[in-house]
Amino acid sequence: MEDNLLYGLALSTIAGLATTLGSVVGLVVRRPRPGFMSFTLGFSAGVMLLVSFVELLRSGIEATGFFAGMLAFFGGMLFMLLLDFFIPHQYKAEHPVNKGMPGSQRLMRTGLLVALGIGIHNLPEGMVTLAGALHDRSMGVAIAVAIAIHNIPEGLAVSVPIYAATGSRSKAFWWSFLSGVSEPVGAGLVALVLMPFLTPTLLGLIMAGVAGVMVFISIDELVPVAFSYGHEHSAITGTIVGMAVMALSLWLLR
């Protein structure tokens, strides 16, 4: 269990710091192709949806019973809904914060608000990755890859407006980096708080709750943002391919 704990913490760190990859893409490429973004976000959603229903929720129900497992599943979704309601965040700065502010100030504030929102939303994602790794290392890898993919456009969302506002690549990069660091922080909090009390039943509840969190992230963030790039077929194709790859990987690992 201790080895899986360290493994999960490492995976959550890698997944969280994928925001810096998005930041680099934003500073170098500036405008990735919309079709590519739609496909990769859809792919991430497909991976997360399939692993949630086929593996995480099933494992949670087997460990705790149907009622408790479903209660934890919907509890995870409710947690994310409340988090999204009280601390909303957006990928794109399509809504001006203050119409009276000059363009550069508006962009800077938008970038900082997005960084704050993404940083807070990354906390449960770190918990998700750690919980998956505690259950099974291969599952932890699959979850980390899916989260890392969807963290890339988050890095873009932070770095592009800050770079446009300040002209400083270093400021844009470091704000993106800080928003991603919260992911291993979330994993660390789970390790410190839950590890002394971890039992098979508690781990089952965590698995079901994690499934709810991942389903919410997929349907609330990944799929809508994938469609927002205007390449619906790329988004749907990516979702299907992500599900197929995840199903194949689970089959091969059995």
C-alpha distance (Angstrom), angle and dihedral (degrees) to the residues before:
residue distance angle dihedral
M1 . . .
E2 3.80 . .
D3 3.82 91.1 .
N4 3.80 90.1 51.0
L5 3.80 89.3 49.0
L6 3.81 92.8 56.5
Y7 3.80 89.6 42.6
G8 3.81 91.0 52.2
L9 3.80 92.3 48.6
A10 3.80 90.1 51.6
L11 3.81 91.7 48.9
S12 3.80 92.8 49.3
T13 3.81 89.7 50.8
I14 3.80 91.9 51.7
A15 3.82 92.1 46.1
G16 3.79 92.6 47.9
L17 3.77 94.3 48.7
A18 3.80 90.2 54.5
T19 3.81 83.1 89.2
T20 3.80 86.5 72.8
L21 3.81 89.0 57.2
G22 3.78 88.2 55.4
S23 3.77 88.6 48.2
V24 3.81 91.5 53.4
V25 3.81 90.2 47.8
G26 3.79 89.1 50.6
L27 3.80 92.6 50.2
V28 3.80 95.6 44.7
V29 3.80 106.7 29.9
R30 3.80 97.4 22.2
R31 3.84 92.5 -173.1
P32 3.84 116.7 43.4
R33 3.79 113.0 -166.6
P34 3.83 112.1 -84.8
G35 3.80 92.2 -133.8
F36 3.80 90.8 55.6
M37 3.79 92.2 49.7
S38 3.82 91.7 48.4
F39 3.79 92.5 50.5
T40 3.81 96.5 46.4
L41 3.80 93.8 46.7
G42 3.80 90.5 47.4
F43 3.81 89.6 48.1
S44 3.81 90.3 53.3
A45 3.82 91.1 49.1
G46 3.81 91.2 50.3
V47 3.79 92.3 51.6
M48 3.80 92.8 48.1
L49 3.81 95.6 45.3
L50 3.78 95.6 49.3
V51 3.80 96.3 44.7
S52 3.81 89.6 47.0
F53 3.80 96.3 54.9
V54 3.80 100.9 30.2
E55 3.79 100.9 40.5
L56 3.81 116.4 9.0
L57 3.81 101.4 41.3
R58 3.81 91.8 39.4
S59 3.82 91.1 51.8
G60 3.79 90.9 47.4
I61 3.80 93.0 51.6
E62 3.81 92.1 46.8
A63 3.81 90.8 52.6
T64 3.81 99.8 42.4
G65 3.80 108.9 17.7
F66 3.79 130.7 -100.6
F67 3.81 98.9 -77.5
A68 3.81 96.7 46.5
G69 3.79 91.8 42.6
M70 3.79 93.6 51.2
L71 3.79 90.8 44.7
A72 3.80 90.0 55.1
F73 3.82 90.5 45.0
F74 3.80 94.2 54.7
G75 3.79 89.5 39.0
G76 3.80 88.7 60.1
M77 3.79 90.5 51.1
L78 3.81 91.7 47.4
F79 3.80 90.9 50.1
M80 3.80 91.2 54.3
L81 3.81 91.8 44.5
L82 3.81 91.3 54.3
L83 3.81 90.8 45.1
D84 3.78 90.5 50.7
F85 3.82 91.5 47.1
F86 3.79 96.7 50.7
I87 3.81 96.8 34.8
P88 3.81 107.8 27.2
H89 3.77 120.7 -177.0
Q90 3.77 134.2 -173.7
Y91 3.78 135.0 -158.0
K92 3.78 95.3 -141.7
A93 3.77 130.5 48.5
E94 3.80 93.9 -134.2
H95 3.81 94.2 135.2
P96 3.82 116.3 65.0
V97 3.77 113.0 -130.1
N98 3.76 93.9 -145.7
K99 3.78 121.8 2.4
G100 3.79 90.8 -154.2
M101 3.78 93.9 60.8
P102 3.82 121.5 95.5
G103 3.82 114.7 -104.4
S104 3.81 97.4 -104.2
Q105 3.82 93.5 48.1
R106 3.79 90.7 47.6
L107 3.79 91.4 50.7
M108 3.80 92.2 47.2
R109 3.78 93.4 50.6
T110 3.78 91.3 45.9
G111 3.80 91.2 51.7
L112 3.81 92.4 49.1
L113 3.81 92.6 47.9
V114 3.79 90.7 49.6
A115 3.83 89.6 48.9
L116 3.81 90.6 51.8
G117 3.79 93.4 47.0
I118 3.79 93.8 46.5
G119 3.80 91.3 46.7
I120 3.80 91.9 55.2
H121 3.80 92.9 43.5
N122 3.82 90.0 51.0
L123 3.82 91.9 62.8
P124 3.84 94.9 77.7
E125 3.81 90.1 41.4
G126 3.81 88.6 60.9
M127 3.80 88.4 50.1
V128 3.81 89.4 50.7
T129 3.80 93.0 53.3
L130 3.79 94.0 47.4
A131 3.80 93.1 47.3
G132 3.80 91.0 50.8
A133 3.81 92.2 50.1
L134 3.81 91.5 48.8
H135 3.80 88.8 55.8
D136 3.81 96.4 43.5
R137 3.81 132.5 -16.1
S138 3.80 94.4 -136.2
M139 3.79 90.3 51.6
G140 3.79 89.7 50.8
V141 3.80 89.8 54.1
A142 3.82 92.3 49.3
I143 3.80 92.2 49.9
A144 3.81 92.5 45.2
V145 3.81 91.5 51.6
A146 3.81 92.0 49.2
I147 3.80 92.5 48.2
A148 3.81 92.1 44.5
I149 3.81 90.3 54.6
H150 3.77 92.7 52.9
N151 3.81 91.5 43.9
I152 3.81 90.5 62.6
P153 3.84 95.1 72.7
E154 3.80 88.5 43.7
G155 3.80 88.0 60.0
L156 3.78 87.9 49.9
A157 3.80 90.6 50.8
V158 3.80 91.3 55.2
S159 3.80 101.7 39.4
V160 3.81 101.7 43.0
P161 3.84 99.0 59.9
I162 3.83 93.6 39.3
Y163 3.80 92.0 48.9
A164 3.80 90.8 46.3
A165 3.81 90.3 50.4
T166 3.81 99.7 44.3
G167 3.80 105.7 20.5
S168 3.83 86.1 -135.7
R169 3.79 116.6 128.2
S170 3.79 91.6 -170.4
K171 3.82 94.3 55.8
A172 3.80 91.6 47.1
F173 3.80 91.1 48.6
W174 3.81 96.7 47.2
W175 3.80 94.8 48.0
S176 3.78 88.8 51.6
F177 3.80 89.9 47.6
L178 3.81 92.3 51.6
S179 3.80 92.5 50.5
G180 3.82 89.3 55.3
V181 3.81 96.0 46.4
S182 3.81 89.6 70.7
E183 3.83 88.9 72.6
P184 3.82 96.8 69.0
V185 3.81 87.0 39.5
G186 3.82 88.4 60.5
A187 3.80 90.3 48.9
G188 3.79 90.2 49.0
L189 3.80 91.6 52.4
V190 3.81 90.4 53.7
A191 3.79 90.4 48.8
L192 3.81 93.3 50.6
V193 3.81 97.5 42.6
L194 3.81 105.2 34.3
M195 3.80 107.0 29.0
P196 3.85 95.5 79.1
F197 3.82 89.9 54.1
L198 3.81 100.2 36.8
T199 3.82 114.0 135.7
P200 3.83 130.5 162.0
T201 3.81 89.5 -100.1
L202 3.80 93.6 49.8
L203 3.80 90.7 46.5
G204 3.81 88.7 51.5
L205 3.80 90.9 52.9
I206 3.80 89.6 48.5
M207 3.82 90.4 50.8
A208 3.80 92.1 52.6
G209 3.81 91.9 44.6
V210 3.80 90.5 48.8
A211 3.81 88.9 52.8
G212 3.80 89.1 55.6
V213 3.80 91.4 49.2
M214 3.81 92.1 50.1
V215 3.80 94.1 46.7
F216 3.80 89.9 50.9
I217 3.81 92.3 49.1
S218 3.81 89.5 50.1
I219 3.79 98.3 48.9
D220 3.80 97.6 34.2
E221 3.81 100.4 41.4
L222 3.77 117.8 7.1
V223 3.81 102.6 45.0
P224 3.84 96.7 41.3
V225 3.80 92.5 46.5
A226 3.82 90.9 46.3
F227 3.81 88.8 54.7
S228 3.80 92.4 44.7
Y229 3.81 90.7 71.2
G230 3.81 88.7 68.3
H231 3.81 96.9 -117.1
E232 3.80 101.8 109.4
H233 3.79 95.4 165.9
S234 3.79 91.8 50.8
A235 3.80 89.8 51.5
I236 3.81 93.1 49.1
T237 3.81 92.4 44.0
G238 3.79 90.3 50.1
T239 3.82 91.1 50.6
I240 3.80 92.3 50.7
V241 3.81 93.0 45.5
G242 3.81 90.4 48.1
M243 3.80 91.0 52.6
A244 3.81 91.5 46.9
V245 3.81 93.1 49.2
M246 3.80 91.5 47.8
A247 3.82 92.0 47.9
L248 3.79 90.9 49.1
S249 3.78 92.7 48.6
L250 3.81 92.4 49.5
W251 3.81 90.2 49.4
L252 3.81 93.0 48.9
L253 3.81 91.9 48.5
R254 3.80 94.7 53.5
